[in-house]
């Protein structure tokens, strides 16, 4: 999942709880990060390890009602704090400025507008999409001026407002023309970040910054993840890294693993390399393993490494029935990981430095794969041909796998529709498909949904947010 600027460019071109399922227990999730908000809702991918799994129940497979926040913005980052309010980081269609919106998903009032909004400085094409909520329900993000911001919300005289509570200037450690792509706190309270041009750094709780540069030519086009061990995972367009702080408090590389990046960018991906935010998962601590999907020609593979040492546990072919490529972070929970294809997804625009796609375009056939890890390596449990148009999320509370699917022919058109899709993670079978309103104006464009309290799903689109309940 990528930049709101990319999504906005796509938008501009395009526009010129029901009953829970009975399923096996899923888990464990890694222990909560004390510097994040609630588990499941404080990062785009649910938690510090980017599991894309949540302990909250979704709407289930029954009938749903759908409302909309038509914010005239692409909204890829939706987060919910302990107070129940949702903080959305969007990019406005007009001016393409990153804008923070405050929403109340439980309000009985007609939805459609935000409680408060705050514009941020515009960054680079890949800057500004990833943010998180800290343990005070403040949005933590780096803006286009290379400032680490903590944005709080409060109510005065009946009116809500968003304010910058704290700012740390990173211009001294991030070069001009570079912007932060991903950031995450570790369990000690350091805020780690990675930039598009391969600078990895941390900011201590006292505001001291330290960085290191990854090899020249390696870009970071996705977010980064953290484990309770203090390790940080970063995937570049060439390799997967795990890092930690050295004895002096500076970042150091534990190991590097190059992967097959293929001969070119694939259609349906936004960079030449993995589309994965690295995912921590595991059957004991919730973080023994680390996984990404490579970008190998013809057949892509899920790569599973052991956290700490970097040993390759397995390399398993995935998406063999659908499009062989993924722009999205895998779900990782217990011994299982789930991969969704984005190969051929019709992004109308990509970053200028992404390179040409080979082939230039392709049908969007979709496809999902579940892989399990055991003492003997990995095995494929199931594959299906679901055309997921969003980042899938797994609820450990109700045993459902949630996504939005694209409805239409494999050769996509602006008239395609969308459906709220619930799957059985045990078998990959579709439990329900509920039509969603609209066509291209409600394209989720592979954005990550938020499973919020109250059994609701908030799904960003290229024009705002859908609320499914």
QUIPE-V161460 format. One record per helix or strand of 2 or more residues. SS is the DSSP state (H for helix, E for strand). FROM is the first residue (numbers start at 1). TO is the last residue. Records with the same first field share a line. If there is no record, write none. Layout:
SS: FROM-TO, FROM-TO
//
This chain:
H: 4-15, 440-442
E: 53-54, 66-69, 73-80, 86-92, 98-103, 116-119, 132-133, 139-142, 147-156, 159-169, 180-185, 191-195, 199-203, 209-213, 225-226, 232-235, 239-245, 251-258, 279-281, 289-293, 301-306, 312-317, 331-333, 336-340, 368-374, 377-384, 393-395, 400-407, 417-424, 430-436, 450-452, 456-460, 465-468
//
